[in-house]
Amino acid sequence: MTIDPRVSTLCAEYRIRIVDGRSYPGIRETRAVFTMDKILRLKGEEHFRMVLSTVAETENNSAYLDKFLFWAVSDLVDTFQELVETRTSEWLVVFDGAPVGELQYIARRLKHQRFALVGMLTERVVKHFGPTFDAPVRTEPKVQSTIPLLPGQYDLFEEKRTAA
């Protein structure tokens, strides 16, 4: 299979070094060249650039750039496309604060590491932006009175309730 030459060009632009598939990658190195090629071919250059930007321009993501991380970030860029396009700097701040290496370590034993990473990183995104950051704005009054959750109030893993 021929790898699209844009993969190595774009990786060099984001200071990611592609290493041989038999070597163990170091910081800012990857051997997931086929994965990156597939993402580029399926999703296009703009999408691929955002994936590379998310993993390369944030502090906690460049330690282990494997296929599961690239696919997970690609899935998240698709899922939160509006957010990525309108609040890019905040998007990168979320990834700066996420302990991606630790999350990869947790997911390593799971059969579906990609989807586990998507879930764990989605929790971080929703916690930062709030669960309704992309909901359409309502013009009619609400029928039921509810208290909206604001960013930072959506605690999935920080359970504070106790049994009586």
N, C-alpha and C positions, 0 to 999 in steps of 0.2 A: 504494500500500500504506500502510495506517495503522500507525504505530509505536505500540506499547503505551506509554501515558503513564508506566508504572513505570520504563521505561528512563531517561528524563530525570530522574525523581525520585531513582532509585537512584544515577545518575551524580553528581548534585548532592550526595547524601549522602556519597559517597566523594571529593568534590572533583575530579571529572573533568568537564571542560567539553566539550560536544559542539559542534563547529564545522561550518560549511557544507562540503559535499562538494567544493567548488572551492578551498577554502583549504588551505594546508599547516599541519597541526597542530603546535602547540608543546608544551612540557612540560605534562603532565597534560591534554592535549587529544586528542580523537579525532574522526574522521569516519566511524568504523565503526558507525554507528547501526543499519544493517540487520542487521549481524552480531550485535550485542548483542541486538536484538529477537528474532532467530531463536534465539539461545541461551536467552533468557528463556522464549520460547514452548515450545521443545522440552524443556528441562531443568528449568524451574521457577525460582521466585524464590530459594529457598535455595541452589541450585547457582549461579545467576547472582551472588548476593551473594558467594559464596566466590571466584568468578572475579574480581570487582571488587576484593575484599579482597586477593587475591594480587597483582594488578597495581598497586593504588593504595596499599597500606599497606607496600610494600617499597621500598627505596631505588633499586634499579637498574632498575625496570620502567616508570617513568612518562615516559620520553623519547619513545617512539614507540609509541603505543597503536593498532596497526593490526589489521585483521581476522585476520591470521595469528596474531598474539600472543593475541588473545582466543580463537580456536579452539584453539590449542595449549594454553593454560592450562585451557580447558574440558575438553579431552581428558585432561589430566593429573589434574584434579580427579575425573573419572570413574574413571580407571585406579587412582588411589591414594586412593579414597574413604575406606577404613578409616583410613588414615594421616592424611588431612586432618581427619577427625572426631575422632580420638583424640590427635593430636599437632600440633594446629594451629599453635601458636607455633613449633615446630621447622620445620614446613612453610614458614612465612613467613621463618624464618632462612635456609633454603636459598635461597629466592628473593632475599633480601637480598644474599646472597653471589654469586649467579649474575650474570655479566656479560651480562644479557639484550640490551642494545643491541648489543654486539659479536656475539652469537649471531645476532641479526636481520640484522646486516650480512653475516655469513658466509652466511646462508641466502638472501639476497636474489636471488642469481643462479640459484637452484634452481627447477625447475618446481613442486615441491611444498613451498613454504616452511613451511606449517603442520606437515607431518609431519617435516621436518628439524628444526624447533624442538622438536617433541615428543621426538625422539630425543636431541637435545643436552641438553635440560632433564631428561629421564629419567636420563641419565648422571649429572647432578649430584645428583638425588634418591637414586639408588641408591648413589652414592659416599658420601653423608652418612649414610644410614640402614642401609646394608648390603643385599646382594642378597636376604636371606631375612627381612626385617623383618616381612613379613606371612604368612610360612609358618606352617601349623598346628603347634602344639607336639606332638611325638611322645612317647608314653608308653612305647612298646616300645623296647628297645635297638637301636641301629643294627647292621646286619649288617656293613657295610664301615666301616672306620675312616677318617674323613676329618677334615681340619682345617677348621673353618668359617671363612668370611671374615667379618670384623667390619667395622663401618662405618669408612670411611676406608682400607680395605685393597683395595677393589675398584677397581683402576686400569685403566680402559678405554683412556684416551688417554696415560697416562704409562708407556709401555712401557719397562721397565728391563732386559729380557733382551737379550743380544747374541749374535750368531752366533759359534761357536767357530772 
